[in-house]
Structure formats: structure tokens, C-alpha cells
Amino acid sequence: MATTAQFVKSNKKPKYSTRIVRRCWRCGRSRGYMRDFNLCRICFRELADNGQVPGIKKSSW
């Protein structure tokens, strides 16, 4: 879980465009982030398992 200071810092406009920090909107995690869903991999998996992400279903072999 990201602290409020980390949220504020990542929301500021960076000096250079490569310094943009994207965070999960649910938990604030910056690593394992998927741009298509604005979620980290952990939150994505939780929501996909519950069927709350439209168009995604768990694959089974």
C-alpha cells in the first residue's frame, strides 16, 4: 500500500516525461502495473477472478 506522500509525489507533473510514475488506482502499487486496466497484477487477478473486469475470464486447460 502506497503512503499518501507517495501518491502526492507521483501525481505531480514530472520535469521529464520519462519520470512518470503510474500507480494502481486500488492499492497504489507501482510495480507490475498494467496500463490497459490501470491496475497492478495482484489487483487485476483478484478482480478478474471475481468477474469484475469486463471481457476477461480465467483460462483453464
CHARMM internal coordinates of N, CA and C (Angstrom, degrees):
IC EDIT
DIST 1 N 1 CA 1.4399
DIST 1 CA 1 C 1.5268
ANGL 1 N 1 CA 1 C 109.03
DIST 1 C 2 N 1.3044
ANGL 1 CA 1 C 2 N 116.43
DIHE 1 N 1 CA 1 C 2 N 129.45
DIST 2 N 2 CA 1.4562
ANGL 1 C 2 N 2 CA 121.02
DIHE 1 CA 1 C 2 N 2 CA -179.10
DIST 2 CA 2 C 1.5286
ANGL 2 N 2 CA 2 C 110.08
DIHE 1 C 2 N 2 CA 2 C -81.02
DIST 2 C 3 N 1.3172
ANGL 2 CA 2 C 3 N 115.27
DIHE 2 N 2 CA 2 C 3 N 145.54
DIST 3 N 3 CA 1.4651
ANGL 2 C 3 N 3 CA 119.77
DIHE 2 CA 2 C 3 N 3 CA 177.64
DIST 3 CA 3 C 1.5234
ANGL 3 N 3 CA 3 C 109.07
DIHE 2 C 3 N 3 CA 3 C -78.79
DIST 3 C 4 N 1.3159
ANGL 3 CA 3 C 4 N 116.17
DIHE 3 N 3 CA 3 C 4 N 166.74
DIST 4 N 4 CA 1.4678
ANGL 3 C 4 N 4 CA 119.70
DIHE 3 CA 3 C 4 N 4 CA -179.94
DIST 4 CA 4 C 1.5249
ANGL 4 N 4 CA 4 C 110.54
DIHE 3 C 4 N 4 CA 4 C -65.62
DIST 4 C 5 N 1.3252
ANGL 4 CA 4 C 5 N 117.73
DIHE 4 N 4 CA 4 C 5 N -32.29
DIST 5 N 5 CA 1.4629
ANGL 4 C 5 N 5 CA 120.29
DIHE 4 CA 4 C 5 N 5 CA 178.21
DIST 5 CA 5 C 1.5291
ANGL 5 N 5 CA 5 C 110.79
DIHE 4 C 5 N 5 CA 5 C -64.12
DIST 5 C 6 N 1.3353
ANGL 5 CA 5 C 6 N 117.14
DIHE 5 N 5 CA 5 C 6 N -37.98
DIST 6 N 6 CA 1.4570
ANGL 5 C 6 N 6 CA 120.69
DIHE 5 CA 5 C 6 N 6 CA 178.46
DIST 6 CA 6 C 1.5208
ANGL 6 N 6 CA 6 C 111.08
DIHE 5 C 6 N 6 CA 6 C -68.74
DIST 6 C 7 N 1.3383
ANGL 6 CA 6 C 7 N 117.51
DIHE 6 N 6 CA 6 C 7 N -37.33
DIST 7 N 7 CA 1.4614
ANGL 6 C 7 N 7 CA 121.11
DIHE 6 CA 6 C 7 N 7 CA 176.78
DIST 7 CA 7 C 1.5220
ANGL 7 N 7 CA 7 C 110.41
DIHE 6 C 7 N 7 CA 7 C -62.74
DIST 7 C 8 N 1.3296
ANGL 7 CA 7 C 8 N 116.12
DIHE 7 N 7 CA 7 C 8 N -46.88
DIST 8 N 8 CA 1.4603
ANGL 7 C 8 N 8 CA 120.79
DIHE 7 CA 7 C 8 N 8 CA -178.42
DIST 8 CA 8 C 1.5222
ANGL 8 N 8 CA 8 C 110.50
DIHE 7 C 8 N 8 CA 8 C -62.84
DIST 8 C 9 N 1.3321
ANGL 8 CA 8 C 9 N 116.60
DIHE 8 N 8 CA 8 C 9 N -42.70
DIST 9 N 9 CA 1.4564
ANGL 8 C 9 N 9 CA 121.14
DIHE 8 CA 8 C 9 N 9 CA -179.43
DIST 9 CA 9 C 1.5280
ANGL 9 N 9 CA 9 C 111.60
DIHE 8 C 9 N 9 CA 9 C -64.88
DIST 9 C 10 N 1.3307
ANGL 9 CA 9 C 10 N 117.45
DIHE 9 N 9 CA 9 C 10 N -39.39
DIST 10 N 10 CA 1.4601
ANGL 9 C 10 N 10 CA 119.77
DIHE 9 CA 9 C 10 N 10 CA -178.62
DIST 10 CA 10 C 1.5235
ANGL 10 N 10 CA 10 C 111.91
DIHE 9 C 10 N 10 CA 10 C -76.95
DIST 10 C 11 N 1.3217
ANGL 10 CA 10 C 11 N 118.83
DIHE 10 N 10 CA 10 C 11 N -19.57
DIST 11 N 11 CA 1.4644
ANGL 10 C 11 N 11 CA 121.41
DIHE 10 CA 10 C 11 N 11 CA 178.75
DIST 11 CA 11 C 1.5209
ANGL 11 N 11 CA 11 C 112.95
DIHE 10 C 11 N 11 CA 11 C -82.65
DIST 11 C 12 N 1.3461
ANGL 11 CA 11 C 12 N 117.45
DIHE 11 N 11 CA 11 C 12 N -16.83
DIST 12 N 12 CA 1.4529
ANGL 11 C 12 N 12 CA 120.97
DIHE 11 CA 11 C 12 N 12 CA 178.54
DIST 12 CA 12 C 1.5246
ANGL 12 N 12 CA 12 C 110.43
DIHE 11 C 12 N 12 CA 12 C -68.93
DIST 12 C 13 N 1.3240
ANGL 12 CA 12 C 13 N 115.57
DIHE 12 N 12 CA 12 C 13 N 148.58
DIST 13 N 13 CA 1.4642
ANGL 12 C 13 N 13 CA 119.57
DIHE 12 CA 12 C 13 N 13 CA 177.35
DIST 13 CA 13 C 1.5217
ANGL 13 N 13 CA 13 C 108.46
DIHE 12 C 13 N 13 CA 13 C -73.33
DIST 13 C 14 N 1.3504
ANGL 13 CA 13 C 14 N 117.44
DIHE 13 N 13 CA 13 C 14 N 123.67
DIST 14 N 14 CA 1.4655
ANGL 13 C 14 N 14 CA 119.38
DIHE 13 CA 13 C 14 N 14 CA -176.87
DIST 14 CA 14 C 1.5288
ANGL 14 N 14 CA 14 C 111.99
DIHE 13 C 14 N 14 CA 14 C -76.29
DIST 14 C 15 N 1.3185
ANGL 14 CA 14 C 15 N 114.71
DIHE 14 N 14 CA 14 C 15 N 161.54
DIST 15 N 15 CA 1.4618
ANGL 14 C 15 N 15 CA 121.18
DIHE 14 CA 14 C 15 N 15 CA 178.96
DIST 15 CA 15 C 1.5282
ANGL 15 N 15 CA 15 C 110.24
DIHE 14 C 15 N 15 CA 15 C -65.85
DIST 15 C 16 N 1.3238
ANGL 15 CA 15 C 16 N 116.15
DIHE 15 N 15 CA 15 C 16 N -38.77
DIST 16 N 16 CA 1.4596
ANGL 15 C 16 N 16 CA 122.34
DIHE 15 CA 15 C 16 N 16 CA 178.65
DIST 16 CA 16 C 1.5267
ANGL 16 N 16 CA 16 C 108.55
DIHE 15 C 16 N 16 CA 16 C -123.35
DIST 16 C 17 N 1.3282
ANGL 16 CA 16 C 17 N 115.40
DIHE 16 N 16 CA 16 C 17 N 148.20
DIST 17 N 17 CA 1.4646
ANGL 16 C 17 N 17 CA 119.56
DIHE 16 CA 16 C 17 N 17 CA -174.81
DIST 17 CA 17 C 1.5326
ANGL 17 N 17 CA 17 C 113.00
DIHE 16 C 17 N 17 CA 17 C -66.52
DIST 17 C 18 N 1.3213
ANGL 17 CA 17 C 18 N 117.64
DIHE 17 N 17 CA 17 C 18 N -22.68
DIST 18 N 18 CA 1.4663
ANGL 17 C 18 N 18 CA 119.89
DIHE 17 CA 17 C 18 N 18 CA -179.02
DIST 18 CA 18 C 1.5238
ANGL 18 N 18 CA 18 C 112.41
DIHE 17 C 18 N 18 CA 18 C -76.67
DIST 18 C 19 N 1.3100
ANGL 18 CA 18 C 19 N 117.56
DIHE 18 N 18 CA 18 C 19 N -9.92
DIST 19 N 19 CA 1.4608
ANGL 18 C 19 N 19 CA 121.22
DIHE 18 CA 18 C 19 N 19 CA -179.07
DIST 19 CA 19 C 1.5274
ANGL 19 N 19 CA 19 C 113.09
DIHE 18 C 19 N 19 CA 19 C -91.08
DIST 19 C 20 N 1.3124
ANGL 19 CA 19 C 20 N 117.79
DIHE 19 N 19 CA 19 C 20 N 9.49
DIST 20 N 20 CA 1.4640
ANGL 19 C 20 N 20 CA 120.89
DIHE 19 CA 19 C 20 N 20 CA -179.87
DIST 20 CA 20 C 1.5273
ANGL 20 N 20 CA 20 C 109.10
DIHE 19 C 20 N 20 CA 20 C -64.19
DIST 20 C 21 N 1.3219
ANGL 20 CA 20 C 21 N 116.67
DIHE 20 N 20 CA 20 C 21 N 131.84
DIST 21 N 21 CA 1.4534
ANGL 20 C 21 N 21 CA 121.82
DIHE 20 CA 20 C 21 N 21 CA 177.57
DIST 21 CA 21 C 1.5228
ANGL 21 N 21 CA 21 C 107.50
DIHE 20 C 21 N 21 CA 21 C -110.36
DIST 21 C 22 N 1.3065
ANGL 21 CA 21 C 22 N 116.15
DIHE 21 N 21 CA 21 C 22 N 115.20
DIST 22 N 22 CA 1.4621
ANGL 21 C 22 N 22 CA 120.86
DIHE 21 CA 21 C 22 N 22 CA 179.11
DIST 22 CA 22 C 1.5130
ANGL 22 N 22 CA 22 C 108.40
DIHE 21 C 22 N 22 CA 22 C -97.05
DIST 22 C 23 N 1.3200
ANGL 22 CA 22 C 23 N 116.28
DIHE 22 N 22 CA 22 C 23 N 135.06
DIST 23 N 23 CA 1.4595
ANGL 22 C 23 N 23 CA 121.11
DIHE 22 CA 22 C 23 N 23 CA -177.21
DIST 23 CA 23 C 1.5290
ANGL 23 N 23 CA 23 C 109.98
DIHE 22 C 23 N 23 CA 23 C -127.35
DIST 23 C 24 N 1.3050
ANGL 23 CA 23 C 24 N 114.41
DIHE 23 N 23 CA 23 C 24 N 152.12
DIST 24 N 24 CA 1.4610
ANGL 23 C 24 N 24 CA 122.01
DIHE 23 CA 23 C 24 N 24 CA 175.12
DIST 24 CA 24 C 1.5254
ANGL 24 N 24 CA 24 C 108.63
DIHE 23 C 24 N 24 CA 24 C -63.62
DIST 24 C 25 N 1.3214
ANGL 24 CA 24 C 25 N 117.54
DIHE 24 N 24 CA 24 C 25 N 134.30
DIST 25 N 25 CA 1.4663
ANGL 24 C 25 N 25 CA 120.01
DIHE 24 CA 24 C 25 N 25 CA -178.01
DIST 25 CA 25 C 1.5086
ANGL 25 N 25 CA 25 C 111.63
DIHE 24 C 25 N 25 CA 25 C -74.28
DIST 25 C 26 N 1.3329
ANGL 25 CA 25 C 26 N 117.49
DIHE 25 N 25 CA 25 C 26 N -17.47
DIST 26 N 26 CA 1.4592
ANGL 25 C 26 N 26 CA 120.56
DIHE 25 CA 25 C 26 N 26 CA -178.15
DIST 26 CA 26 C 1.5200
ANGL 26 N 26 CA 26 C 113.22
DIHE 25 C 26 N 26 CA 26 C -88.08
DIST 26 C 27 N 1.3303
ANGL 26 CA 26 C 27 N 116.81
DIHE 26 N 26 CA 26 C 27 N -48.65
DIST 27 N 27 CA 1.4677
ANGL 26 C 27 N 27 CA 119.72
DIHE 26 CA 26 C 27 N 27 CA -174.06
DIST 27 CA 27 C 1.5187
ANGL 27 N 27 CA 27 C 113.41
DIHE 26 C 27 N 27 CA 27 C -117.50
DIST 27 C 28 N 1.3200
ANGL 27 CA 27 C 28 N 118.27
DIHE 27 N 27 CA 27 C 28 N -16.42
DIST 28 N 28 CA 1.4503
ANGL 27 C 28 N 28 CA 120.96
DIHE 27 CA 27 C 28 N 28 CA 178.61
DIST 28 CA 28 C 1.5099
ANGL 28 N 28 CA 28 C 114.45
DIHE 27 C 28 N 28 CA 28 C 90.33
DIST 28 C 29 N 1.3101
ANGL 28 CA 28 C 29 N 117.85
DIHE 28 N 28 CA 28 C 29 N 6.27
DIST 29 N 29 CA 1.4662
ANGL 28 C 29 N 29 CA 121.44
DIHE 28 CA 28 C 29 N 29 CA -178.92
DIST 29 CA 29 C 1.5271
ANGL 29 N 29 CA 29 C 110.12
DIHE 28 C 29 N 29 CA 29 C -68.42
DIST 29 C 30 N 1.3350
ANGL 29 CA 29 C 30 N 116.56
DIHE 29 N 29 CA 29 C 30 N 137.84
DIST 30 N 30 CA 1.4590
ANGL 29 C 30 N 30 CA 120.12
DIHE 29 CA 29 C 30 N 30 CA -178.73
DIST 30 CA 30 C 1.5349
ANGL 30 N 30 CA 30 C 112.53
DIHE 29 C 30 N 30 CA 30 C -99.21
DIST 30 C 31 N 1.3171
ANGL 30 CA 30 C 31 N 117.21
DIHE 30 N 30 CA 30 C 31 N -22.58
DIST 31 N 31 CA 1.4665
ANGL 30 C 31 N 31 CA 120.00
DIHE 30 CA 30 C 31 N 31 CA -179.73
DIST 31 CA 31 C 1.5231
ANGL 31 N 31 CA 31 C 110.26
DIHE 30 C 31 N 31 CA 31 C -93.65
DIST 31 C 32 N 1.3197
ANGL 31 CA 31 C 32 N 116.23
DIHE 31 N 31 CA 31 C 32 N 150.44
DIST 32 N 32 CA 1.4605
ANGL 31 C 32 N 32 CA 121.07
DIHE 31 CA 31 C 32 N 32 CA 179.99
DIST 32 CA 32 C 1.5129
ANGL 32 N 32 CA 32 C 111.41
DIHE 31 C 32 N 32 CA 32 C 68.82
DIST 32 C 33 N 1.3311
ANGL 32 CA 32 C 33 N 116.93
DIHE 32 N 32 CA 32 C 33 N 35.00
DIST 33 N 33 CA 1.4719
ANGL 32 C 33 N 33 CA 122.85
DIHE 32 CA 32 C 33 N 33 CA -174.86
DIST 33 CA 33 C 1.5192
ANGL 33 N 33 CA 33 C 109.84
DIHE 32 C 33 N 33 CA 33 C -89.20
DIST 33 C 34 N 1.3389
ANGL 33 CA 33 C 34 N 116.89
DIHE 33 N 33 CA 33 C 34 N 135.70
DIST 34 N 34 CA 1.4567
ANGL 33 C 34 N 34 CA 122.19
DIHE 33 CA 33 C 34 N 34 CA 176.45
DIST 34 CA 34 C 1.5154
ANGL 34 N 34 CA 34 C 108.43
DIHE 33 C 34 N 34 CA 34 C -111.23
DIST 34 C 35 N 1.3253
ANGL 34 CA 34 C 35 N 116.17
DIHE 34 N 34 CA 34 C 35 N 116.39
DIST 35 N 35 CA 1.4615
ANGL 34 C 35 N 35 CA 121.03
DIHE 34 CA 34 C 35 N 35 CA -176.26
DIST 35 CA 35 C 1.5254
ANGL 35 N 35 CA 35 C 113.06
DIHE 34 C 35 N 35 CA 35 C -64.32
DIST 35 C 36 N 1.3228
ANGL 35 CA 35 C 36 N 116.57
DIHE 35 N 35 CA 35 C 36 N -34.65
DIST 36 N 36 CA 1.4662
ANGL 35 C 36 N 36 CA 119.84
DIHE 35 CA 35 C 36 N 36 CA -177.20
DIST 36 CA 36 C 1.5240
ANGL 36 N 36 CA 36 C 112.36
DIHE 35 C 36 N 36 CA 36 C -60.15
DIST 36 C 37 N 1.3190
ANGL 36 CA 36 C 37 N 116.99
DIHE 36 N 36 CA 36 C 37 N -30.32
DIST 37 N 37 CA 1.4583
ANGL 36 C 37 N 37 CA 121.19
DIHE 36 CA 36 C 37 N 37 CA -174.84
DIST 37 CA 37 C 1.5294
ANGL 37 N 37 CA 37 C 113.07
DIHE 36 C 37 N 37 CA 37 C -116.30
DIST 37 C 38 N 1.3396
ANGL 37 CA 37 C 38 N 118.24
DIHE 37 N 37 CA 37 C 38 N -7.06
DIST 38 N 38 CA 1.4699
ANGL 37 C 38 N 38 CA 123.34
DIHE 37 CA 37 C 38 N 38 CA -175.81
DIST 38 CA 38 C 1.5275
ANGL 38 N 38 CA 38 C 111.52
DIHE 37 C 38 N 38 CA 38 C 57.73
DIST 38 C 39 N 1.3302
ANGL 38 CA 38 C 39 N 115.81
DIHE 38 N 38 CA 38 C 39 N 35.08
DIST 39 N 39 CA 1.4591
ANGL 38 C 39 N 39 CA 122.08
DIHE 38 CA 38 C 39 N 39 CA -178.26
DIST 39 CA 39 C 1.5215
ANGL 39 N 39 CA 39 C 110.10
DIHE 38 C 39 N 39 CA 39 C -131.32
DIST 39 C 40 N 1.3340
ANGL 39 CA 39 C 40 N 115.89
DIHE 39 N 39 CA 39 C 40 N 154.74
DIST 40 N 40 CA 1.4589
ANGL 39 C 40 N 40 CA 119.54
DIHE 39 CA 39 C 40 N 40 CA 170.78
DIST 40 CA 40 C 1.5334
ANGL 40 N 40 CA 40 C 107.33
DIHE 39 C 40 N 40 CA 40 C -81.44
DIST 40 C 41 N 1.3135
ANGL 40 CA 40 C 41 N 115.44
DIHE 40 N 40 CA 40 C 41 N 169.29
DIST 41 N 41 CA 1.4642
ANGL 40 C 41 N 41 CA 120.12
DIHE 40 CA 40 C 41 N 41 CA -175.65
DIST 41 CA 41 C 1.5195
ANGL 41 N 41 CA 41 C 112.47
DIHE 40 C 41 N 41 CA 41 C -64.32
DIST 41 C 42 N 1.3382
ANGL 41 CA 41 C 42 N 117.24
DIHE 41 N 41 CA 41 C 42 N -32.27
DIST 42 N 42 CA 1.4571
ANGL 41 C 42 N 42 CA 120.99
DIHE 41 CA 41 C 42 N 42 CA -177.41
DIST 42 CA 42 C 1.5252
ANGL 42 N 42 CA 42 C 110.60
DIHE 41 C 42 N 42 CA 42 C -71.72
DIST 42 C 43 N 1.3340
ANGL 42 CA 42 C 43 N 116.20
DIHE 42 N 42 CA 42 C 43 N -48.55
DIST 43 N 43 CA 1.4636
ANGL 42 C 43 N 43 CA 120.40
DIHE 42 CA 42 C 43 N 43 CA 178.80
DIST 43 CA 43 C 1.5280
ANGL 43 N 43 CA 43 C 110.85
DIHE 42 C 43 N 43 CA 43 C -65.55
DIST 43 C 44 N 1.3360
ANGL 43 CA 43 C 44 N 116.36
DIHE 43 N 43 CA 43 C 44 N -36.42
DIST 44 N 44 CA 1.4584
ANGL 43 C 44 N 44 CA 119.72
DIHE 43 CA 43 C 44 N 44 CA 178.06
DIST 44 CA 44 C 1.5195
ANGL 44 N 44 CA 44 C 110.98
DIHE 43 C 44 N 44 CA 44 C -60.77
DIST 44 C 45 N 1.3170
ANGL 44 CA 44 C 45 N 115.70
DIHE 44 N 44 CA 44 C 45 N -43.89
DIST 45 N 45 CA 1.4601
ANGL 44 C 45 N 45 CA 119.31
DIHE 44 CA 44 C 45 N 45 CA -179.13
DIST 45 CA 45 C 1.5239
ANGL 45 N 45 CA 45 C 111.79
DIHE 44 C 45 N 45 CA 45 C -65.81
DIST 45 C 46 N 1.3381
ANGL 45 CA 45 C 46 N 116.64
DIHE 45 N 45 CA 45 C 46 N -41.02
DIST 46 N 46 CA 1.4635
ANGL 45 C 46 N 46 CA 120.29
DIHE 45 CA 45 C 46 N 46 CA 178.74
DIST 46 CA 46 C 1.5251
ANGL 46 N 46 CA 46 C 110.92
DIHE 45 C 46 N 46 CA 46 C -61.64
DIST 46 C 47 N 1.3341
ANGL 46 CA 46 C 47 N 116.48
DIHE 46 N 46 CA 46 C 47 N -47.04
DIST 47 N 47 CA 1.4626
ANGL 46 C 47 N 47 CA 120.06
DIHE 46 CA 46 C 47 N 47 CA -178.54
DIST 47 CA 47 C 1.5277
ANGL 47 N 47 CA 47 C 111.81
DIHE 46 C 47 N 47 CA 47 C -69.11
DIST 47 C 48 N 1.3414
ANGL 47 CA 47 C 48 N 117.06
DIHE 47 N 47 CA 47 C 48 N -36.65
DIST 48 N 48 CA 1.4618
ANGL 47 C 48 N 48 CA 120.06
DIHE 47 CA 47 C 48 N 48 CA 179.73
DIST 48 CA 48 C 1.5288
ANGL 48 N 48 CA 48 C 110.77
DIHE 47 C 48 N 48 CA 48 C -68.10
DIST 48 C 49 N 1.3185
ANGL 48 CA 48 C 49 N 117.03
DIHE 48 N 48 CA 48 C 49 N -37.93
DIST 49 N 49 CA 1.4703
ANGL 48 C 49 N 49 CA 119.80
DIHE 48 CA 48 C 49 N 49 CA 178.20
DIST 49 CA 49 C 1.5218
ANGL 49 N 49 CA 49 C 111.47
DIHE 48 C 49 N 49 CA 49 C -64.83
DIST 49 C 50 N 1.3269
ANGL 49 CA 49 C 50 N 116.64
DIHE 49 N 49 CA 49 C 50 N -33.64
DIST 50 N 50 CA 1.4650
ANGL 49 C 50 N 50 CA 120.65
DIHE 49 CA 49 C 50 N 50 CA 178.65
DIST 50 CA 50 C 1.5220
ANGL 50 N 50 CA 50 C 112.73
DIHE 49 C 50 N 50 CA 50 C -83.91
DIST 50 C 51 N 1.3373
ANGL 50 CA 50 C 51 N 117.55
DIHE 50 N 50 CA 50 C 51 N -5.03
DIST 51 N 51 CA 1.4568
ANGL 50 C 51 N 51 CA 121.47
DIHE 50 CA 50 C 51 N 51 CA 179.59
DIST 51 CA 51 C 1.5101
ANGL 51 N 51 CA 51 C 113.46
DIHE 50 C 51 N 51 CA 51 C 77.14
DIST 51 C 52 N 1.3220
ANGL 51 CA 51 C 52 N 118.22
DIHE 51 N 51 CA 51 C 52 N 26.07
DIST 52 N 52 CA 1.4571
ANGL 51 C 52 N 52 CA 121.75
DIHE 51 CA 51 C 52 N 52 CA -177.18
DIST 52 CA 52 C 1.5242
ANGL 52 N 52 CA 52 C 113.22
DIHE 51 C 52 N 52 CA 52 C -97.53
DIST 52 C 53 N 1.3441
ANGL 52 CA 52 C 53 N 117.64
DIHE 52 N 52 CA 52 C 53 N -3.18
DIST 53 N 53 CA 1.4578
ANGL 52 C 53 N 53 CA 121.39
DIHE 52 CA 52 C 53 N 53 CA 175.11
DIST 53 CA 53 C 1.5239
ANGL 53 N 53 CA 53 C 106.74
DIHE 52 C 53 N 53 CA 53 C -104.15
DIST 53 C 54 N 1.3411
ANGL 53 CA 53 C 54 N 118.00
DIHE 53 N 53 CA 53 C 54 N 115.17
DIST 54 N 54 CA 1.4596
ANGL 53 C 54 N 54 CA 119.81
DIHE 53 CA 53 C 54 N 54 CA -176.00
DIST 54 CA 54 C 1.5336
ANGL 54 N 54 CA 54 C 111.85
DIHE 53 C 54 N 54 CA 54 C -67.03
DIST 54 C 55 N 1.3216
ANGL 54 CA 54 C 55 N 115.43
DIHE 54 N 54 CA 54 C 55 N 137.26
DIST 55 N 55 CA 1.4498
ANGL 54 C 55 N 55 CA 121.76
DIHE 54 CA 54 C 55 N 55 CA 177.18
DIST 55 CA 55 C 1.5061
ANGL 55 N 55 CA 55 C 114.91
DIHE 54 C 55 N 55 CA 55 C 85.29
DIST 55 C 56 N 1.3209
ANGL 55 CA 55 C 56 N 118.64
DIHE 55 N 55 CA 55 C 56 N 1.26
DIST 56 N 56 CA 1.4639
ANGL 55 C 56 N 56 CA 121.69
DIHE 55 CA 55 C 56 N 56 CA -178.83
DIST 56 CA 56 C 1.5197
ANGL 56 N 56 CA 56 C 108.38
DIHE 55 C 56 N 56 CA 56 C -116.31
DIST 56 C 57 N 1.3309
ANGL 56 CA 56 C 57 N 115.38
DIHE 56 N 56 CA 56 C 57 N 130.11
DIST 57 N 57 CA 1.4644
ANGL 56 C 57 N 57 CA 118.80
DIHE 56 CA 56 C 57 N 57 CA 173.21
DIST 57 CA 57 C 1.5100
ANGL 57 N 57 CA 57 C 108.55
DIHE 56 C 57 N 57 CA 57 C -135.09
DIST 57 C 58 N 1.3052
ANGL 57 CA 57 C 58 N 116.09
DIHE 57 N 57 CA 57 C 58 N 150.12
DIST 58 N 58 CA 1.4562
ANGL 57 C 58 N 58 CA 121.49
DIHE 57 CA 57 C 58 N 58 CA -176.85
DIST 58 CA 58 C 1.5278
ANGL 58 N 58 CA 58 C 109.50
DIHE 57 C 58 N 58 CA 58 C -70.97
DIST 58 C 59 N 1.3277
ANGL 58 CA 58 C 59 N 114.77
DIHE 58 N 58 CA 58 C 59 N 131.79
DIST 59 N 59 CA 1.4589
ANGL 58 C 59 N 59 CA 118.94
DIHE 58 CA 58 C 59 N 59 CA 179.40
DIST 59 CA 59 C 1.5251
ANGL 59 N 59 CA 59 C 109.78
DIHE 58 C 59 N 59 CA 59 C -81.07
DIST 59 C 60 N 1.2981
ANGL 59 CA 59 C 60 N 115.97
DIHE 59 N 59 CA 59 C 60 N 146.75
DIST 60 N 60 CA 1.4594
ANGL 59 C 60 N 60 CA 120.76
DIHE 59 CA 59 C 60 N 60 CA 176.30
DIST 60 CA 60 C 1.5183
ANGL 60 N 60 CA 60 C 108.50
DIHE 59 C 60 N 60 CA 60 C -134.65
DIST 60 C 61 N 1.2986
ANGL 60 CA 60 C 61 N 116.18
DIHE 60 N 60 CA 60 C 61 N 143.36
DIST 61 N 61 CA 1.4571
ANGL 60 C 61 N 61 CA 120.34
DIHE 60 CA 60 C 61 N 61 CA -174.87
DIST 61 CA 61 C 1.4933
ANGL 61 N 61 CA 61 C 110.98
DIHE 60 C 61 N 61 CA 61 C -102.08
END
COOR INIT
IC SEED 1 N 1 CA 1 C
IC BUILD
